[in-house]
Amino acid sequence: MEKYFKMGERGSSTGQELRAGLTTFLAMAYIIAVNPSLLVAAGVPMNAAVTSTCVGAGIMTIFMGLFSNRPLACASGMGINAVVAFTLAALNGADWQVSMAVIFVEGCAILILVLCGLREAIMDAIPVSLRHAISVGLGLFIAMIGLADGGIIVANESTMVSFGDVTSPTFLVGLISIVATVILYSMNVKGSILIGIVIAVLCGIPLGVTQMPSGVVSALDFSSFGAPFMADSTGTVAVVKVLTTPILLVFAFSLMMSDFFDTMGTAMAVAKQGEFLNEDGTVENIREILIADSAAAAVGGLVGASSITTFVESASGAADGGRTGLSSVFTGILFIIAAFFAPVISIVSSAATCGALVIVGFLMMTDVVDIDWTNLLEGFPAFMVIAGIPFTYSISNGIGMGFIAYVIVALVTGNIKKIKPLMWVATAAFVVYFLLS
């Protein structure tokens, strides 16, 4: 195991990797409850949705760990599952099999782009300043998710966002999570992020935030597996309907753009914490990471779990010491076990993971000093990325805003030669993506 995962070479150990894998799993555990609830709205049977969510995440996270040997975990992506539930389902007459076929087609297309080297080449074409900006923007985004999950910031019609109710049990659990994690982290306690989550879960019991499980064991249901090749309500094979329906192909393209750049940003965020981000902003083993992630998207559609993608919450495990794929393998095993014990695992509330995400957001802010803010070409596009990711609540939207800003500023300042050919391609694709969205 040491020879394969190279733990000693990366300054890690088996215990450290297992702890990091558990931290990542707990930070992602909310998906076990959230994703099925959305898929049910799309028409997927509940038991099938739970099984596909857990088993799909488990298999692809294990594959990610073995194939890339990096601490990244995969599960059904938030945002795309909402599109499946509330947009695609209505568009295709509530045939969830067709929605999964759209995901399957999108995943296959993005996998082909990776195997052809295009996805990796576009990453290499991104200016270094934008790479640093993506890391910073992801940090703010992660912190924002954590603060929202903990009820510390809430939506407000007048001010868009405002401070939460300090008497709310969710707010109190979120605050406990942050305080406990920061104290433990400042004391250099190993596993501080994981311990912070556990403390918050326990404190959430008397406050009514941590709900006692309704059961212990849940039955598996594989009826959603193979969804793209099932017949829809008209008797047409779902994947055939997608390939012959222009509007569904447009949706597949839009989802592909989201997947394409979301993973790029996530990989950089986790690489920063896992110490495999190079000084020039390139990610080690990025090709293997992108291949595993692209295959995961297709598998997500195949098993009926929506698009499975690399989770930005993986950064919490990396920050807790994860350096190799062993942590991912352990996270994946826990997801598969969770398929049998979903009621118990789901007691970990999103509020309990607030501190983990906030501390990771803080750690990712260090890249902001590597951006030359006195240079308009370097600074302004970087600012658009940093502001765009959290403000639009979308990694791909923020990256797209930065790409377009970079091209415009380069044109008006006479720096057109600094724009690499694939940067032009990516920017044009983003313009199309925004227009279609």
Secondary structure as a PSIPRED ss2 file (coil, helix, strand):
# PSIPRED VFORMAT (PSIPRED V4.0)

   1 M C   1.000  0.000  0.000
   2 E H   0.000  1.000  0.000
   3 K H   0.000  1.000  0.000
   4 Y H   0.000  1.000  0.000
   5 F H   0.000  1.000  0.000
   6 K C   1.000  0.000  0.000
   7 M C   1.000  0.000  0.000
   8 G C   1.000  0.000  0.000
   9 E C   1.000  0.000  0.000
  10 R C   1.000  0.000  0.000
  11 G C   1.000  0.000  0.000
  12 S C   1.000  0.000  0.000
  13 S C   1.000  0.000  0.000
  14 T H   0.000  1.000  0.000
  15 G H   0.000  1.000  0.000
  16 Q H   0.000  1.000  0.000
  17 E H   0.000  1.000  0.000
  18 L H   0.000  1.000  0.000
  19 R H   0.000  1.000  0.000
  20 A H   0.000  1.000  0.000
  21 G H   0.000  1.000  0.000
  22 L H   0.000  1.000  0.000
  23 T H   0.000  1.000  0.000
  24 T H   0.000  1.000  0.000
  25 F H   0.000  1.000  0.000
  26 L H   0.000  1.000  0.000
  27 A H   0.000  1.000  0.000
  28 M H   0.000  1.000  0.000
  29 A C   1.000  0.000  0.000
  30 Y C   1.000  0.000  0.000
  31 I H   0.000  1.000  0.000
  32 I H   0.000  1.000  0.000
  33 A H   0.000  1.000  0.000
  34 V H   0.000  1.000  0.000
  35 N H   0.000  1.000  0.000
  36 P H   0.000  1.000  0.000
  37 S H   0.000  1.000  0.000
  38 L H   0.000  1.000  0.000
  39 L H   0.000  1.000  0.000
  40 V H   0.000  1.000  0.000
  41 A H   0.000  1.000  0.000
  42 A H   0.000  1.000  0.000
  43 G C   1.000  0.000  0.000
  44 V C   1.000  0.000  0.000
  45 P C   1.000  0.000  0.000
  46 M H   0.000  1.000  0.000
  47 N H   0.000  1.000  0.000
  48 A H   0.000  1.000  0.000
  49 A H   0.000  1.000  0.000
  50 V H   0.000  1.000  0.000
  51 T H   0.000  1.000  0.000
  52 S H   0.000  1.000  0.000
  53 T H   0.000  1.000  0.000
  54 C H   0.000  1.000  0.000
  55 V H   0.000  1.000  0.000
  56 G H   0.000  1.000  0.000
  57 A H   0.000  1.000  0.000
  58 G H   0.000  1.000  0.000
  59 I H   0.000  1.000  0.000
  60 M H   0.000  1.000  0.000
  61 T H   0.000  1.000  0.000
  62 I H   0.000  1.000  0.000
  63 F H   0.000  1.000  0.000
  64 M H   0.000  1.000  0.000
  65 G H   0.000  1.000  0.000
  66 L H   0.000  1.000  0.000
  67 F H   0.000  1.000  0.000
  68 S H   0.000  1.000  0.000
  69 N C   1.000  0.000  0.000
  70 R C   1.000  0.000  0.000
  71 P C   1.000  0.000  0.000
  72 L C   1.000  0.000  0.000
  73 A C   1.000  0.000  0.000
  74 C E   0.000  0.000  1.000
  75 A E   0.000  0.000  1.000
  76 S E   0.000  0.000  1.000
  77 G C   1.000  0.000  0.000
  78 M C   1.000  0.000  0.000
  79 G C   1.000  0.000  0.000
  80 I H   0.000  1.000  0.000
  81 N H   0.000  1.000  0.000
  82 A H   0.000  1.000  0.000
  83 V H   0.000  1.000  0.000
  84 V H   0.000  1.000  0.000
  85 A H   0.000  1.000  0.000
  86 F H   0.000  1.000  0.000
  87 T H   0.000  1.000  0.000
  88 L H   0.000  1.000  0.000
  89 A H   0.000  1.000  0.000
  90 A H   0.000  1.000  0.000
  91 L H   0.000  1.000  0.000
  92 N C   1.000  0.000  0.000
  93 G C   1.000  0.000  0.000
  94 A C   1.000  0.000  0.000
  95 D C   1.000  0.000  0.000
  96 W H   0.000  1.000  0.000
  97 Q H   0.000  1.000  0.000
  98 V H   0.000  1.000  0.000
  99 S H   0.000  1.000  0.000
 100 M H   0.000  1.000  0.000
 101 A H   0.000  1.000  0.000
 102 V H   0.000  1.000  0.000
 103 I H   0.000  1.000  0.000
 104 F H   0.000  1.000  0.000
 105 V H   0.000  1.000  0.000
 106 E H   0.000  1.000  0.000
 107 G H   0.000  1.000  0.000
 108 C H   0.000  1.000  0.000
 109 A H   0.000  1.000  0.000
 110 I H   0.000  1.000  0.000
 111 L H   0.000  1.000  0.000
 112 I H   0.000  1.000  0.000
 113 L H   0.000  1.000  0.000
 114 V H   0.000  1.000  0.000
 115 L H   0.000  1.000  0.000
 116 C C   1.000  0.000  0.000
 117 G C   1.000  0.000  0.000
 118 L H   0.000  1.000  0.000
 119 R H   0.000  1.000  0.000
 120 E H   0.000  1.000  0.000
 121 A H   0.000  1.000  0.000
 122 I H   0.000  1.000  0.000
 123 M H   0.000  1.000  0.000
 124 D H   0.000  1.000  0.000
 125 A H   0.000  1.000  0.000
 126 I C   1.000  0.000  0.000
 127 P C   1.000  0.000  0.000
 128 V H   0.000  1.000  0.000
 129 S H   0.000  1.000  0.000
 130 L H   0.000  1.000  0.000
 131 R H   0.000  1.000  0.000
 132 H H   0.000  1.000  0.000
 133 A H   0.000  1.000  0.000
 134 I H   0.000  1.000  0.000
 135 S H   0.000  1.000  0.000
 136 V H   0.000  1.000  0.000
 137 G H   0.000  1.000  0.000
 138 L H   0.000  1.000  0.000
 139 G H   0.000  1.000  0.000
 140 L H   0.000  1.000  0.000
 141 F H   0.000  1.000  0.000
 142 I H   0.000  1.000  0.000
 143 A H   0.000  1.000  0.000
 144 M H   0.000  1.000  0.000
 145 I H   0.000  1.000  0.000
 146 G H   0.000  1.000  0.000
 147 L H   0.000  1.000  0.000
 148 A H   0.000  1.000  0.000
 149 D H   0.000  1.000  0.000
 150 G C   1.000  0.000  0.000
 151 G C   1.000  0.000  0.000
 152 I C   1.000  0.000  0.000
 153 I E   0.000  0.000  1.000
 154 V E   0.000  0.000  1.000
 155 A E   0.000  0.000  1.000
 156 N E   0.000  0.000  1.000
 157 E C   1.000  0.000  0.000
 158 S C   1.000  0.000  0.000
 159 T C   1.000  0.000  0.000
 160 M E   0.000  0.000  1.000
 161 V E   0.000  0.000  1.000
 162 S E   0.000  0.000  1.000
 163 F E   0.000  0.000  1.000
 164 G C   1.000  0.000  0.000
 165 D C   1.000  0.000  0.000
 166 V C   1.000  0.000  0.000
 167 T C   1.000  0.000  0.000
 168 S C   1.000  0.000  0.000
 169 P H   0.000  1.000  0.000
 170 T H   0.000  1.000  0.000
 171 F H   0.000  1.000  0.000
 172 L H   0.000  1.000  0.000
 173 V H   0.000  1.000  0.000
 174 G H   0.000  1.000  0.000
 175 L H   0.000  1.000  0.000
 176 I H   0.000  1.000  0.000
 177 S H   0.000  1.000  0.000
 178 I H   0.000  1.000  0.000
 179 V H   0.000  1.000  0.000
 180 A H   0.000  1.000  0.000
 181 T H   0.000  1.000  0.000
 182 V H   0.000  1.000  0.000
 183 I H   0.000  1.000  0.000
 184 L H   0.000  1.000  0.000
 185 Y H   0.000  1.000  0.000
 186 S H   0.000  1.000  0.000
 187 M C   1.000  0.000  0.000
 188 N C   1.000  0.000  0.000
 189 V C   1.000  0.000  0.000
 190 K C   1.000  0.000  0.000
 191 G C   1.000  0.000  0.000
 192 S H   0.000  1.000  0.000
 193 I H   0.000  1.000  0.000
 194 L H   0.000  1.000  0.000
 195 I H   0.000  1.000  0.000
 196 G H   0.000  1.000  0.000
 197 I H   0.000  1.000  0.000
 198 V H   0.000  1.000  0.000
 199 I H   0.000  1.000  0.000
 200 A H   0.000  1.000  0.000
 201 V H   0.000  1.000  0.000
 202 L H   0.000  1.000  0.000
 203 C H   0.000  1.000  0.000
 204 G H   0.000  1.000  0.000
 205 I H   0.000  1.000  0.000
 206 P H   0.000  1.000  0.000
 207 L H   0.000  1.000  0.000
 208 G C   1.000  0.000  0.000
 209 V C   1.000  0.000  0.000
 210 T C   1.000  0.000  0.000
 211 Q C   1.000  0.000  0.000
 212 M C   1.000  0.000  0.000
 213 P C   1.000  0.000  0.000
 214 S C   1.000  0.000  0.000
 215 G C   1.000  0.000  0.000
 216 V C   1.000  0.000  0.000
 217 V C   1.000  0.000  0.000
 218 S C   1.000  0.000  0.000
 219 A C   1.000  0.000  0.000
 220 L C   1.000  0.000  0.000
 221 D C   1.000  0.000  0.000
 222 F C   1.000  0.000  0.000
 223 S C   1.000  0.000  0.000
 224 S C   1.000  0.000  0.000
 225 F C   1.000  0.000  0.000
 226 G C   1.000  0.000  0.000
 227 A H   0.000  1.000  0.000
 228 P H   0.000  1.000  0.000
 229 F H   0.000  1.000  0.000
 230 M C   1.000  0.000  0.000
 231 A E   0.000  0.000  1.000
 232 D C   1.000  0.000  0.000
 233 S C   1.000  0.000  0.000
 234 T C   1.000  0.000  0.000
 235 G C   1.000  0.000  0.000
 236 T C   1.000  0.000  0.000
 237 V E   0.000  0.000  1.000
 238 A H   0.000  1.000  0.000
 239 V H   0.000  1.000  0.000
 240 V H   0.000  1.000  0.000
 241 K H   0.000  1.000  0.000
 242 V H   0.000  1.000  0.000
 243 L H   0.000  1.000  0.000
 244 T C   1.000  0.000  0.000
 245 T C   1.000  0.000  0.000
 246 P H   0.000  1.000  0.000
 247 I H   0.000  1.000  0.000
 248 L H   0.000  1.000  0.000
 249 L H   0.000  1.000  0.000
 250 V H   0.000  1.000  0.000
 251 F H   0.000  1.000  0.000
 252 A H   0.000  1.000  0.000
 253 F H   0.000  1.000  0.000
 254 S H   0.000  1.000  0.000
 255 L H   0.000  1.000  0.000
 256 M H   0.000  1.000  0.000
 257 M H   0.000  1.000  0.000
 258 S H   0.000  1.000  0.000
 259 D H   0.000  1.000  0.000
 260 F H   0.000  1.000  0.000
 261 F H   0.000  1.000  0.000
 262 D H   0.000  1.000  0.000
 263 T H   0.000  1.000  0.000
 264 M H   0.000  1.000  0.000
 265 G H   0.000  1.000  0.000
 266 T H   0.000  1.000  0.000
 267 A H   0.000  1.000  0.000
 268 M H   0.000  1.000  0.000
 269 A H   0.000  1.000  0.000
 270 V H   0.000  1.000  0.000
 271 A H   0.000  1.000  0.000
 272 K H   0.000  1.000  0.000
 273 Q H   0.000  1.000  0.000
 274 G H   0.000  1.000  0.000
 275 E C   1.000  0.000  0.000
 276 F C   1.000  0.000  0.000
 277 L E   0.000  0.000  1.000
 278 N C   1.000  0.000  0.000
 279 E C   1.000  0.000  0.000
 280 D C   1.000  0.000  0.000
 281 G C   1.000  0.000  0.000
 282 T C   1.000  0.000  0.000
 283 V E   0.000  0.000  1.000
 284 E C   1.000  0.000  0.000
 285 N C   1.000  0.000  0.000
 286 I H   0.000  1.000  0.000
 287 R H   0.000  1.000  0.000
 288 E H   0.000  1.000  0.000
 289 I H   0.000  1.000  0.000
 290 L H   0.000  1.000  0.000
 291 I H   0.000  1.000  0.000
 292 A H   0.000  1.000  0.000
 293 D H   0.000  1.000  0.000
 294 S H   0.000  1.000  0.000
 295 A H   0.000  1.000  0.000
 296 A H   0.000  1.000  0.000
 297 A H   0.000  1.000  0.000
 298 A H   0.000  1.000  0.000
 299 V H   0.000  1.000  0.000
 300 G H   0.000  1.000  0.000
 301 G H   0.000  1.000  0.000
 302 L H   0.000  1.000  0.000
 303 V H   0.000  1.000  0.000
 304 G C   1.000  0.000  0.000
 305 A C   1.000  0.000  0.000
 306 S C   1.000  0.000  0.000
 307 S C   1.000  0.000  0.000
 308 I E   0.000  0.000  1.000
 309 T E   0.000  0.000  1.000
 310 T E   0.000  0.000  1.000
 311 F C   1.000  0.000  0.000
 312 V C   1.000  0.000  0.000
 313 E C   1.000  0.000  0.000
 314 S H   0.000  1.000  0.000
 315 A H   0.000  1.000  0.000
 316 S H   0.000  1.000  0.000
 317 G H   0.000  1.000  0.000
 318 A H   0.000  1.000  0.000
 319 A H   0.000  1.000  0.000
 320 D C   1.000  0.000  0.000
 321 G C   1.000  0.000  0.000
 322 G C   1.000  0.000  0.000
 323 R C   1.000  0.000  0.000
 324 T C   1.000  0.000  0.000
 325 G H   0.000  1.000  0.000
 326 L H   0.000  1.000  0.000
 327 S H   0.000  1.000  0.000
 328 S H   0.000  1.000  0.000
 329 V H   0.000  1.000  0.000
 330 F H   0.000  1.000  0.000
 331 T H   0.000  1.000  0.000
 332 G H   0.000  1.000  0.000
 333 I H   0.000  1.000  0.000
 334 L H   0.000  1.000  0.000
 335 F H   0.000  1.000  0.000
 336 I H   0.000  1.000  0.000
 337 I H   0.000  1.000  0.000
 338 A H   0.000  1.000  0.000
 339 A H   0.000  1.000  0.000
 340 F H   0.000  1.000  0.000
 341 F C   1.000  0.000  0.000
 342 A H   0.000  1.000  0.000
 343 P H   0.000  1.000  0.000
 344 V H   0.000  1.000  0.000
 345 I H   0.000  1.000  0.000
 346 S C   1.000  0.000  0.000
 347 I C   1.000  0.000  0.000
 348 V C   1.000  0.000  0.000
 349 S C   1.000  0.000  0.000
 350 S H   0.000  1.000  0.000
 351 A H   0.000  1.000  0.000
 352 A H   0.000  1.000  0.000
 353 T H   0.000  1.000  0.000
 354 C H   0.000  1.000  0.000
 355 G H   0.000  1.000  0.000
 356 A H   0.000  1.000  0.000
 357 L H   0.000  1.000  0.000
 358 V H   0.000  1.000  0.000
 359 I H   0.000  1.000  0.000
 360 V H   0.000  1.000  0.000
 361 G H   0.000  1.000  0.000
 362 F H   0.000  1.000  0.000
 363 L H   0.000  1.000  0.000
 364 M H   0.000  1.000  0.000
 365 M H   0.000  1.000  0.000
 366 T H   0.000  1.000  0.000
 367 D H   0.000  1.000  0.000
 368 V H   0.000  1.000  0.000
 369 V H   0.000  1.000  0.000
 370 D H   0.000  1.000  0.000
 371 I C   1.000  0.000  0.000
 372 D C   1.000  0.000  0.000
 373 W C   1.000  0.000  0.000
 374 T C   1.000  0.000  0.000
 375 N C   1.000  0.000  0.000
 376 L H   0.000  1.000  0.000
 377 L H   0.000  1.000  0.000
 378 E H   0.000  1.000  0.000
 379 G H   0.000  1.000  0.000
 380 F H   0.000  1.000  0.000
 381 P H   0.000  1.000  0.000
 382 A H   0.000  1.000  0.000
 383 F H   0.000  1.000  0.000
 384 M H   0.000  1.000  0.000
 385 V H   0.000  1.000  0.000
 386 I H   0.000  1.000  0.000
 387 A H   0.000  1.000  0.000
 388 G H   0.000  1.000  0.000
 389 I H   0.000  1.000  0.000
 390 P H   0.000  1.000  0.000
 391 F H   0.000  1.000  0.000
 392 T C   1.000  0.000  0.000
 393 Y C   1.000  0.000  0.000
 394 S C   1.000  0.000  0.000
 395 I H   0.000  1.000  0.000
 396 S H   0.000  1.000  0.000
 397 N H   0.000  1.000  0.000
 398 G H   0.000  1.000  0.000
 399 I H   0.000  1.000  0.000
 400 G H   0.000  1.000  0.000
 401 M H   0.000  1.000  0.000
 402 G H   0.000  1.000  0.000
 403 F H   0.000  1.000  0.000
 404 I H   0.000  1.000  0.000
 405 A H   0.000  1.000  0.000
 406 Y H   0.000  1.000  0.000
 407 V H   0.000  1.000  0.000
 408 I H   0.000  1.000  0.000
 409 V H   0.000  1.000  0.000
 410 A H   0.000  1.000  0.000
 411 L H   0.000  1.000  0.000
 412 V H   0.000  1.000  0.000
 413 T C   1.000  0.000  0.000
 414 G C   1.000  0.000  0.000
 415 N C   1.000  0.000  0.000
 416 I H   0.000  1.000  0.000
 417 K H   0.000  1.000  0.000
 418 K H   0.000  1.000  0.000
 419 I C   1.000  0.000  0.000
 420 K C   1.000  0.000  0.000
 421 P H   0.000  1.000  0.000
 422 L H   0.000  1.000  0.000
 423 M H   0.000  1.000  0.000
 424 W H   0.000  1.000  0.000
 425 V H   0.000  1.000  0.000
 426 A H   0.000  1.000  0.000
 427 T H   0.000  1.000  0.000
 428 A H   0.000  1.000  0.000
 429 A H   0.000  1.000  0.000
 430 F H   0.000  1.000  0.000
 431 V H   0.000  1.000  0.000
 432 V H   0.000  1.000  0.000
 433 Y H   0.000  1.000  0.000
 434 F H   0.000  1.000  0.000
 435 L H   0.000  1.000  0.000
 436 L H   0.000  1.000  0.000
 437 S C   1.000  0.000  0.000
